[in-house]
Structures are given as C-alpha cells and as structure tokens.
Amino acid sequence: MVSGERFLRLGIGLDIGSTATKLVVLGADGALEHTDLMPTGFSSVDAAARALAALEAAGLAPGGGARVVATGYGRVAVPYADKVVTEITCHGRGAAHLFGPGGTVIDVGGQDTKVIRLRSGRVAKFAMNDKCAAGTGRFLEVMADRLGVSQEELSALARTGEPTRISSMCTVFAESEVISLVGRGEPRENIASGVVESVAARVATLVASAGGTAPYYLTGGLCDNGYVVERLAALLGAPVTTRPEARYAGAIGAALAALDLG
C-alpha cells in the first residue's frame, strides 16, 4: 500500500490486451509502485472489474488523487477510467520511460505485433501486422500446444534443432503446416526451431517496413523469451534490449498519461 504524500497523487494505467491485462500504478515521481498481470479471459468488462478488485485489495482504489487511464484492446470497457488513450501512444511513451527517448520499439502481443519508431520520446512512425499473422505471441502459444510443450520448452527445443521452413503467413494455415510436418516424422526440435525462426523473421520484416533502426527495444509478452530475443537480434543485425518491466510498457504509458491529468 502507498501511504503519506505519495498516496495523494497516483497514476493508474490499465492495458487490457487480447490475452493479458496489465495493471500499473506510478507514484507522483513516476516511480513504479504496483504491478499486476492477469488473463483477460472472455470479457474485457470482466477483466476491468478484476483489475479494479486488485486495486482495491492493494489499497489503491481510484478516486481522489488517483487517476486512471485505460488502453489496449479493451480500453473502452473500463467504466472507471478518467480517459482512454490509444495503445500505440501508450506503448511508445512507456517504452521511452523505460529505455530512452529514441530507437525502435518492438511489441509482440497476443493478437498483433507493433513496431514504433521513437523520436524525442514521441511516436514518429509505426506499423502493425495482420491479426492472424504468424508473427505474434498467440502463434507461439498455438504452436507450442500443437507440439505438446510449454512456450519455454518450445524455445529450449528450438535451440537444439535445425529450422524447418514454415511459409504460411496465417496462424491457421501455419498450424496445418506443422500438423503435416509432425505427420511425416519431422523431429520436434526442428519444427520448434522453424516456429521461432518464422516469428523472428516476420517481426524483422515488419521492423524493416517501418524503417526501424537501432537501438531496438522489445516489449510485450515475449520479453522473457531469451531465444526469441537472440534470433530477432541476429536477424536485425543489432542487439535487442529488454527487461521484465517492458511487458508492462503499455500500462506504464497509460499511468504516465494518468499523472498528466493531475
């Protein structure tokens, strides 16, 4: 619980994504006070209600000097939000807060992947892939399930394999390719390697289309997937920096916007 003077002014950011809901509370000085991560589930309305319950349980309920900004896929489903802000704006601002005012932000989400070029801490240009494209976190989740492993196990397998080409741009068709590969006896580690390479290659292509340049920063749900980070860096020809808090970049940007409301 936040107490004393800092409790008088808080910025609460709520990022309701297609698969995960991220909650961040910042103090008046921009310091990270609280984070929460939960599955979005079937309903964004329910996710917003669960986020409010989590805030109340932590003694951080909105009201008074605690303002709320909502962003993400379900941002319009937050009745207690003081303002809603687009996810591109929030992700860019949150990344600039975490990493610095310039560079290229790569956010691999559950439903889509966003590439955001920052200039002086603001969004200068952005690009997004198609929602069914085989370059998202959901694609990795589907492929891991098809191979009967966790996403962590998928990456571990991929490190030991020789990548099998997966050419489909759509998750549904790519899954059919994987089923065919399994059926003809392709080693599981080769398929896993092909899956990771497919994601990294499609993300790298999106970065190029957005005119992205180093330094590169990774946000979103794949921040803790070391092998994906390695392969993406190799394809981009430059290091890709990330950190655990980068998963919350959108919510951090929303919380900073909430602090602006006074």
Residue frames relative to the residue before (quaternion, step in Angstrom):
aa qw qx qy qz dx dy dz
M 1.0000 0.0000 0.0000 0.0000 0.00 0.00 0.00
V 0.3596 -0.7081 0.5645 0.2249 3.55 -1.06 0.78
S 0.0722 -0.8197 0.5680 0.0159 3.57 -0.87 0.88
G 0.7631 0.4034 -0.2646 0.4300 3.52 -1.34 0.09
E 0.8459 -0.1900 0.1282 0.4815 3.53 -1.26 -0.56
R 0.6552 0.5479 -0.3277 0.4039 3.59 0.96 -0.86
F 0.5967 0.5749 -0.3655 0.4242 3.58 1.16 -0.48
L 0.5811 0.6218 -0.3673 0.3752 3.55 1.20 -0.53
R 0.8021 0.1143 -0.0463 0.5843 3.58 1.11 -0.56
L 0.1063 0.7876 -0.5917 0.1353 3.53 -0.49 1.26
G 0.2342 -0.7307 0.6183 0.1701 3.54 -1.22 0.57
I 0.1072 -0.7983 0.5922 0.0212 3.56 -0.66 1.15
G 0.0810 -0.8012 0.5928 0.0086 3.55 -0.73 1.10
L 0.0645 -0.7949 0.6034 -0.0025 3.57 -0.84 1.01
D 0.0632 -0.7952 0.6025 -0.0240 3.56 -0.59 1.23
I 0.0798 -0.8036 0.5898 0.0077 3.58 -0.29 1.28
G 0.1003 -0.8189 0.5650 0.0098 3.54 -0.28 1.31
S 0.7062 -0.4648 0.3187 0.4286 3.56 -1.29 0.07
T 0.7932 0.2481 -0.1420 0.5377 3.60 1.09 -0.61
A 0.8118 0.1359 -0.0549 0.5653 3.61 1.03 -0.71
T 0.2600 -0.7347 0.6090 0.1475 3.53 -1.21 0.71
K 0.1329 -0.8019 0.5818 0.0290 3.56 -0.76 1.10
L 0.1081 -0.7934 0.5990 0.0057 3.53 -0.93 1.01
V 0.0045 0.7991 -0.5991 0.0494 3.58 -0.85 1.01
V 0.0974 -0.7546 0.6454 0.0675 3.54 -1.12 0.75
L 0.1114 -0.7857 0.6078 0.0302 3.55 -0.84 1.08
G 0.4426 -0.6616 0.5364 0.2805 3.54 -1.14 0.69
A 0.7256 -0.4410 0.3024 0.4331 3.55 -1.28 0.19
D 0.6947 0.4572 -0.2657 0.4877 3.58 1.16 -0.58
G 0.5856 -0.6031 0.3579 0.4065 3.57 1.29 0.12
A 0.4651 0.6794 -0.4479 0.3485 3.59 1.26 0.06
L 0.4893 -0.6675 0.4861 0.2806 3.54 -1.07 0.82
E 0.1572 -0.8250 0.5410 0.0442 3.58 -0.54 1.20
H 0.8121 -0.0370 0.0977 0.5741 3.57 0.98 -0.81
T 0.0103 -0.7685 0.6391 0.0272 3.56 -1.15 0.69
D 0.0088 -0.7723 0.6350 0.0149 3.52 -1.22 0.50
L 0.0973 -0.7815 0.6160 0.0198 3.55 -1.10 0.78
M 0.1078 0.7950 -0.5862 0.1129 3.56 -0.80 1.01
P 0.5676 -0.5715 0.4442 0.3924 3.61 -1.14 0.46
T 0.4795 -0.6575 0.4908 0.3114 3.58 -1.01 0.74
G 0.2432 -0.7985 0.5171 0.1894 3.56 1.00 -0.80
F 0.7934 -0.3391 0.2356 0.4473 3.54 -1.32 -0.32
S 0.8262 0.2276 -0.0616 0.5116 3.57 0.92 -0.91
S 0.4183 -0.6958 0.5284 0.2484 3.56 -0.87 0.98
V 0.5895 0.5692 -0.3584 0.4472 3.57 1.14 -0.64
D 0.6639 0.4852 -0.2966 0.4857 3.58 0.96 -0.89
A 0.6297 0.5335 -0.3368 0.4533 3.60 1.01 -0.79
A 0.6419 0.5162 -0.3185 0.4692 3.59 1.01 -0.80
A 0.6507 0.5111 -0.3123 0.4667 3.58 1.01 -0.81
R 0.6559 0.4993 -0.3146 0.4706 3.61 0.99 -0.79
A 0.6227 0.5299 -0.3375 0.4664 3.58 1.07 -0.70
L 0.6412 0.5129 -0.3231 0.4705 3.58 0.99 -0.80
A 0.6387 0.5186 -0.3230 0.4677 3.58 1.00 -0.81
A 0.6415 0.5197 -0.3209 0.4641 3.59 1.03 -0.78
L 0.6371 0.5176 -0.3231 0.4710 3.58 1.03 -0.75
E 0.6651 0.5016 -0.3007 0.4643 3.56 0.92 -0.91
A 0.6451 0.5247 -0.3197 0.4543 3.60 1.00 -0.80
A 0.7043 0.4351 -0.2541 0.5001 3.57 1.15 -0.65
G 0.4982 -0.6680 0.4178 0.3620 3.59 1.29 0.03
L 0.5786 0.5959 -0.3531 0.4306 3.57 1.20 0.55
A 0.1780 0.8293 -0.5144 0.1266 3.58 1.10 0.62
P 0.5451 -0.6167 0.4489 0.3479 3.61 -1.03 0.74
G 0.5105 0.6146 -0.4899 0.3487 3.54 -1.22 0.56
G 0.7595 0.2981 -0.2453 0.5235 3.53 -1.15 0.47
G 0.8053 -0.2279 0.1923 0.5124 3.54 -0.72 -1.09
A 0.5661 0.5755 -0.3921 0.4411 3.60 1.27 0.14
R 0.0576 -0.8130 0.5792 -0.0139 3.56 -0.40 1.26
V 0.2661 -0.7796 0.5572 0.1048 3.55 -1.16 0.72
V 0.0346 -0.7519 0.6579 0.0257 3.55 -1.05 0.88
A 0.1966 -0.7868 0.5791 0.0831 3.57 -0.88 1.00
T 0.0065 -0.7807 0.6247 -0.0173 3.54 -1.13 0.73
G 0.6241 0.5769 -0.3888 0.3556 3.55 -1.30 -0.05
Y 0.8069 -0.3238 0.2403 0.4316 3.49 -1.44 0.00
G 0.8042 0.2737 -0.1250 0.5126 3.60 0.93 -0.90
R 0.2486 0.8284 -0.4830 0.1366 3.59 1.15 0.44
V 0.6585 0.5139 -0.3260 0.4428 3.61 1.08 -0.57
A 0.6420 0.5459 -0.3136 0.4376 3.60 1.28 -0.14
V 0.5662 0.5887 -0.3758 0.4378 3.59 1.23 0.44
P 0.2253 -0.8371 0.4811 0.1307 3.62 0.08 1.24
Y 0.7073 0.4529 -0.2664 0.4730 3.60 1.16 -0.51
A 0.4414 0.6879 -0.4663 0.3384 3.61 1.25 0.20
D 0.4049 -0.6978 0.5374 0.2458 3.57 -1.03 0.79
K 0.7916 -0.0096 0.0426 0.6095 3.55 1.22 -0.54
V 0.2052 -0.7340 0.6237 0.1733 3.58 -1.22 0.45
V 0.0931 -0.7886 0.6078 0.0060 3.55 -1.04 0.87
T 0.5628 -0.6228 0.4181 0.3471 3.60 -0.98 0.78
E 0.5829 -0.6214 0.4031 0.3340 3.53 -1.12 0.71
I 0.5898 0.5639 -0.3837 0.4323 3.63 1.04 -0.61
T 0.6647 0.5035 -0.2984 0.4643 3.56 0.89 -0.95
C 0.6965 0.4766 -0.2785 0.4585 3.58 0.88 -0.96
H 0.6512 0.5059 -0.3268 0.4617 3.60 0.92 -0.81
G 0.6505 0.5169 -0.3182 0.4565 3.57 0.97 -0.82
R 0.6883 0.4764 -0.2857 0.4665 3.55 0.88 -0.92
G 0.6528 0.5161 -0.3159 0.4557 3.57 0.97 -0.83
A 0.6580 0.5028 -0.3083 0.4681 3.57 0.99 -0.81
A 0.6343 0.5205 -0.3322 0.4651 3.57 1.00 -0.77
H 0.6254 0.5367 -0.3224 0.4656 3.58 1.09 -0.74
L 0.7178 0.4544 -0.2427 0.4684 3.58 1.01 -0.86
F 0.8399 0.2595 -0.0718 0.4712 3.56 0.85 -1.00
G 0.6579 -0.4658 0.3515 0.4761 3.59 1.03 -0.62
P 0.6526 -0.6099 0.3193 0.3166 3.58 -1.21 0.50
G 0.7746 0.3018 -0.1781 0.5265 3.61 1.19 -0.23
G 0.5207 0.6313 -0.4673 0.3345 3.57 -1.22 0.42
T 0.5022 -0.6367 0.5043 0.2969 3.51 -1.36 -0.19
V 0.2205 -0.7776 0.5817 0.0914 3.55 -0.74 1.13
I 0.1029 -0.7724 0.6255 0.0396 3.57 -0.89 0.99
D 0.0283 -0.8067 0.5897 -0.0255 3.56 -0.47 1.21
V 0.1056 -0.7886 0.6051 0.0289 3.57 -0.46 1.24
G 0.0708 -0.8261 0.5590 -0.0101 3.55 -0.30 1.30
G 0.7062 -0.4503 0.3296 0.4358 3.53 -1.31 -0.08
Q 0.7914 0.3208 -0.1501 0.4983 3.56 0.94 -0.90
D 0.8092 0.0210 0.0076 0.5871 3.58 1.07 -0.61
T 0.3195 -0.7012 0.5952 0.2281 3.52 -1.37 0.14
K 0.1484 -0.7917 0.5907 0.0481 3.55 -0.92 0.98
V 0.1192 -0.7451 0.6515 0.0786 3.54 -1.12 0.77
I 0.0429 -0.8189 0.5702 -0.0490 3.55 -0.64 1.19
R 0.2137 -0.7595 0.6022 0.1222 3.56 -0.78 1.02
L 0.2076 -0.7913 0.5691 0.0832 3.54 -0.82 1.08
R 0.0254 0.7567 -0.6532 -0.0014 3.52 -1.15 0.72
S 0.8334 -0.0575 -0.0217 0.5492 3.58 -0.61 1.17
G 0.7174 -0.4753 0.2408 0.4488 3.55 1.01 0.87
R 0.6795 0.4548 -0.2869 0.4991 3.60 1.26 0.07
V 0.5718 -0.5850 0.4475 0.3613 3.57 -1.23 0.48
A 0.1764 -0.7958 0.5748 0.0720 3.55 -0.67 1.15
K 0.7767 -0.0998 0.1042 0.6132 3.58 1.11 -0.73
F 0.0072 0.8048 -0.5934 -0.0129 3.57 -1.12 0.54
A 0.0993 -0.7611 0.6366 0.0744 3.53 -1.34 0.36
M 0.1289 -0.7749 0.6151 0.0675 3.56 -1.19 0.63
N 0.4075 -0.6957 0.5262 0.2703 3.55 -1.16 0.57
D 0.6463 -0.4896 0.3964 0.4306 3.57 -1.30 0.04
K 0.6136 -0.6132 0.3611 0.3422 3.54 -1.07 0.79
C 0.7324 0.3959 -0.2559 0.4914 3.63 1.04 -0.56
A 0.4175 0.7525 -0.4447 0.2484 3.58 1.28 -0.03
A 0.4740 -0.6828 0.4897 0.2633 3.54 -1.15 0.78
G 0.5742 0.5521 -0.4095 0.4447 3.56 0.70 1.09
T 0.5612 0.5890 -0.3763 0.4434 3.55 1.08 0.78
G 0.6694 -0.4855 0.3737 0.4202 3.54 -1.31 0.19
R 0.6123 0.5573 -0.3477 0.4400 3.58 1.05 -0.71
F 0.6058 0.5549 -0.3505 0.4497 3.58 1.05 -0.72
L 0.6613 0.4910 -0.3096 0.4751 3.60 0.90 -0.88
E 0.6392 0.5345 -0.3222 0.4494 3.57 1.01 -0.83
V 0.6648 0.4997 -0.2958 0.4699 3.58 0.93 -0.93
M 0.6872 0.4853 -0.2900 0.4563 3.58 0.89 -0.91
A 0.6219 0.5250 -0.3421 0.4697 3.59 1.03 -0.72
D 0.6423 0.5164 -0.3192 0.4678 3.58 0.96 -0.85
R 0.6525 0.5218 -0.3136 0.4512 3.58 0.96 -0.87
L 0.7175 0.4145 -0.2454 0.5032 3.59 1.08 -0.70
G 0.4732 -0.7138 0.4132 0.3097 3.58 1.28 0.00
V 0.6089 0.5194 -0.3593 0.4800 3.58 1.12 0.70
S 0.5381 -0.5665 0.4926 0.3832 3.55 -1.34 0.14
Q 0.6521 -0.4992 0.3699 0.4344 3.59 -1.23 0.20
E 0.6138 0.5360 -0.3477 0.4638 3.59 1.09 -0.66
E 0.6664 0.4885 -0.2953 0.4796 3.59 0.98 -0.86
L 0.5930 0.5668 -0.3590 0.4452 3.58 1.09 -0.70
S 0.6818 0.4802 -0.2895 0.4698 3.59 0.89 -0.92
A 0.6331 0.5264 -0.3302 0.4616 3.58 1.03 -0.78
L 0.6402 0.5055 -0.3169 0.4839 3.59 1.00 -0.79
A 0.6537 0.5517 -0.3161 0.4103 3.57 0.92 -0.98
R 0.6087 0.5774 -0.3474 0.4189 3.59 1.07 -0.70
T 0.7442 0.4204 -0.2095 0.4750 3.58 1.10 -0.70
G 0.6732 0.5361 -0.2889 0.4195 3.59 1.24 -0.19
E 0.4165 -0.6226 0.5869 0.3073 3.49 -1.43 0.03
P 0.4634 -0.7412 0.3980 0.2784 3.60 -0.50 1.16
T 0.2533 -0.7241 0.6277 0.1324 3.52 -0.98 1.01
R 0.4840 -0.6957 0.4439 0.2910 3.58 -0.79 0.97
I 0.0494 -0.7434 0.6670 0.0121 3.54 -1.01 0.98
S 0.1776 -0.8721 0.4537 0.0449 3.55 -0.17 1.32
S 0.5751 0.6298 -0.3903 0.3468 3.61 1.09 -0.57
M 0.3932 -0.7255 0.5236 0.2119 3.56 -1.05 0.84
C 0.6973 0.4393 -0.2509 0.5078 3.59 1.25 -0.36
T 0.5702 -0.6253 0.4138 0.3358 3.58 -0.96 0.88
V 0.6535 0.5302 -0.3206 0.4347 3.59 0.91 -0.91
F 0.7042 0.4449 -0.2689 0.4836 3.59 0.86 -0.94
A 0.6195 0.5367 -0.3444 0.4577 3.58 1.08 -0.69
E 0.6167 0.5333 -0.3452 0.4649 3.57 1.06 -0.70
S 0.6278 0.5242 -0.3329 0.4693 3.59 1.03 -0.74
E 0.6130 0.5392 -0.3422 0.4652 3.58 1.06 -0.72
V 0.6647 0.5058 -0.3006 0.4604 3.56 0.91 -0.95
I 0.6223 0.5339 -0.3403 0.4604 3.60 1.00 -0.80
S 0.6543 0.5061 -0.3093 0.4692 3.59 1.00 -0.84
L 0.6428 0.5243 -0.3186 0.4587 3.58 1.00 -0.82
V 0.6349 0.5132 -0.3218 0.4796 3.58 1.00 -0.81
G 0.6696 0.5378 -0.2920 0.4208 3.54 0.94 -0.96
R 0.7339 0.3947 -0.2428 0.4967 3.58 1.05 -0.66
G 0.6153 -0.6304 0.3165 0.3519 3.57 1.27 0.32
E 0.2995 0.7512 -0.5321 0.2506 3.60 1.15 0.45
P 0.5306 -0.6424 0.4366 0.3393 3.64 -0.83 0.89
R 0.5629 -0.6449 0.4050 0.3213 3.55 -0.94 0.92
E 0.6444 0.5261 -0.3354 0.4421 3.59 0.99 -0.75
N 0.6267 0.5261 -0.3395 0.4640 3.61 1.11 -0.62
I 0.6399 0.5075 -0.3212 0.4794 3.56 1.03 -0.81
A 0.6405 0.5248 -0.3215 0.4593 3.59 0.95 -0.87
S 0.6484 0.5122 -0.3116 0.4693 3.56 0.98 -0.85
G 0.6488 0.5196 -0.3059 0.4642 3.56 1.02 -0.80
V 0.6249 0.5395 -0.3282 0.4590 3.57 1.05 -0.77
V 0.6858 0.4695 -0.2882 0.4757 3.59 0.80 -1.00
E 0.6500 0.5155 -0.3210 0.4568 3.59 0.95 -0.86
S 0.6226 0.5475 -0.3347 0.4479 3.59 1.06 -0.77
V 0.6611 0.4961 -0.3027 0.4746 3.58 0.93 -0.92
A 0.6854 0.4931 -0.2932 0.4484 3.58 0.79 -1.02
A 0.6639 0.5144 -0.3080 0.4470 3.59 0.95 -0.87
R 0.6802 0.4831 -0.2996 0.4629 3.58 0.94 -0.83
V 0.6306 0.5090 -0.3335 0.4818 3.57 1.07 -0.68
A 0.6435 0.5196 -0.3216 0.4610 3.60 0.96 -0.84
T 0.6317 0.5256 -0.3262 0.4671 3.60 1.05 -0.76
L 0.6475 0.5123 -0.3122 0.4700 3.58 1.01 -0.82
V 0.6134 0.5406 -0.3398 0.4647 3.58 1.05 -0.77
A 0.6618 0.5065 -0.3034 0.4619 3.58 0.93 -0.91
S 0.6592 0.5182 -0.3124 0.4464 3.59 0.96 -0.83
A 0.6868 0.4554 -0.2720 0.4969 3.58 1.18 -0.59
G 0.4637 -0.6876 0.4382 0.3468 3.59 1.29 -0.06
G 0.2478 0.8126 -0.4931 0.1876 3.55 1.18 0.59
T 0.0601 -0.7834 0.6185 0.0113 3.54 -1.09 0.80
A 0.6143 -0.5460 0.4176 0.3875 3.56 -1.24 0.47
P 0.5357 -0.1385 -0.8306 -0.0630 1.54 -2.26 1.08
Y 0.3253 -0.7383 0.5658 0.1699 3.54 -1.22 0.68
Y 0.0932 -0.7839 0.6133 0.0273 3.54 -1.07 0.85
L 0.2269 -0.7771 0.5752 0.1177 3.57 -0.92 0.92
T 0.0211 -0.7668 0.6415 -0.0065 3.55 -0.92 1.01
G 0.6068 0.5784 -0.3997 0.3709 3.57 -1.27 0.12
G 0.7911 -0.4163 0.2320 0.3834 3.52 -1.37 -0.05
L 0.6768 0.4944 -0.3044 0.4526 3.62 1.19 -0.25
C 0.3141 0.7871 -0.4840 0.2183 3.59 1.25 0.27
D 0.7462 0.3880 -0.2194 0.4945 3.58 1.06 -0.71
N 0.5372 0.5966 -0.4142 0.4288 3.59 1.26 0.27
G 0.2726 -0.8332 0.4620 0.1344 3.53 0.15 1.35
Y 0.6778 0.5044 -0.3152 0.4322 3.59 0.93 -0.81
V 0.6147 0.5248 -0.3467 0.4759 3.59 1.04 -0.71
V 0.6354 0.5257 -0.3241 0.4635 3.58 0.98 -0.85
E 0.6474 0.5263 -0.3113 0.4549 3.60 0.96 -0.88
R 0.7056 0.4648 -0.2765 0.4580 3.58 0.80 -1.01
L 0.6298 0.5254 -0.3354 0.4635 3.57 1.03 -0.73
A 0.6426 0.5180 -0.3172 0.4671 3.58 0.99 -0.84
A 0.6450 0.5272 -0.3224 0.4495 3.57 0.99 -0.83
L 0.6973 0.4697 -0.2754 0.4661 3.58 0.93 -0.87
L 0.6889 0.4589 -0.2782 0.4873 3.59 1.11 -0.63
G 0.3817 -0.7556 0.4540 0.2780 3.55 1.27 -0.37
A 0.7235 0.3070 -0.2274 0.5749 3.57 1.18 0.56
P 0.6153 -0.5586 0.3903 0.3964 3.61 -1.13 0.50
V 0.2149 -0.7269 0.6364 0.1431 3.54 -1.26 0.60
T 0.2086 -0.8069 0.5473 0.0772 3.55 -0.53 1.21
T 0.1027 0.7753 -0.6203 0.0605 3.54 -1.05 0.77
R 0.0799 -0.7685 0.6310 0.0697 3.56 -1.33 0.08
P 0.6836 -0.5155 0.3007 0.4202 3.63 -1.09 0.51
E 0.6670 0.5195 -0.3135 0.4323 3.61 0.95 -0.82
A 0.5377 0.6528 -0.3987 0.3546 3.59 1.22 -0.41
R 0.5147 0.6195 -0.4205 0.4177 3.59 1.20 -0.30
Y 0.7310 0.4217 -0.2089 0.4942 3.56 1.15 -0.70
A 0.2673 0.8188 -0.4881 0.1410 3.62 1.21 0.20
G 0.6646 0.5070 -0.3119 0.4517 3.59 0.89 -0.88
A 0.6763 0.4813 -0.2850 0.4793 3.56 0.95 -0.90
I 0.6167 0.5309 -0.3468 0.4665 3.61 1.07 -0.68
G 0.6463 0.5110 -0.3175 0.4695 3.58 0.95 -0.82
A 0.6452 0.5109 -0.3146 0.4731 3.57 1.05 -0.80
A 0.6483 0.5154 -0.3173 0.4619 3.59 1.00 -0.82
L 0.6287 0.5161 -0.3384 0.4731 3.60 1.04 -0.70
A 0.6366 0.5115 -0.3221 0.4790 3.58 1.06 -0.76
A 0.6226 0.5387 -0.3349 0.4584 3.58 1.10 -0.69
L 0.6280 0.5265 -0.3357 0.4644 3.59 1.04 -0.72
D 0.6086 0.5675 -0.3470 0.4326 3.58 1.11 -0.65
L 0.6174 0.5788 -0.3437 0.4069 3.58 1.17 -0.58
G 0.4378 -0.7301 0.4290 0.3021 3.58 1.30 -0.27
